[in-house]
Amino acid sequence: MNGDFLVRHHDQLTAWLKDGNAESLDAFLGAHHDAFALVTTDGAILDLKTLREALRGAGRSQPGLSIEVDEVTSVTPEVFRFVERHVVDGSVVGVRVVTAVVADGLLLSVQETARQ
C-alpha cells in the first residue's frame, strides 16, 4: 500500500457517492479486510458489514463531491497517516486526519479525527 493506493481508494468511494458507480463501490469495499473496523470522527466504531450496509444506499447521495488525499506518511510498513479533505462544488466541507492499518494488503483499521 502507498499514497497512490489511498488516492485511488478514495476516488472509488467518490465515484460511488457522487455518481453511483457500483463497480467503484465493489472495488472500494474489496480493499477492506474481513476484520475491518472504522472509528469515525464522532467515535462510532463500524465493522465491515455495517460500513457495507451504510454505503449501499448512498450511491449518488453527494453530487459535486471530491475527496482529496494528501500528506501521506508511512509510519511503519503497515501504518499510514494522511489528510483527507471532502470538497463539494469547490468548497471544503470537511477535513480529517486519518490513520490506516494494513494487514495482508487490505485495510484492517481506519481511525478518522476531525480537523477544524
Stockholm file with secondary structure:
# STOCKHOLM 1.0

chainA/1-116         MNGDFLVRHHDQLTAWLKDGNAESLDAFLGAHHDAFALVTTDGAILDLKTLREALRGAGRSQPGLSIEVDEVTSVTPEVFRFVERHVVDGSVVGVRVVTAVVADGLLLSVQETARQ
#=GR chainA/1-116 SS CCHHHHHHHHHHHHIIIIICCHHHHHHHHHTEEEEEEEECTTSCEEEHHHHHHHHHTCTTSSTTEEEEEEEEEEEETTEEEEEEEEEETTEEEEEEEEEEEEETTEEEEEEEEEEC
#=GC SS_cons         CCHHHHHHHHHHHHIIIIICCHHHHHHHHHTEEEEEEEECTTSCEEEHHHHHHHHHTCTTSSTTEEEEEEEEEEEETTEEEEEEEEEETTEEEEEEEEEEEEETTEEEEEEEEEEC
//
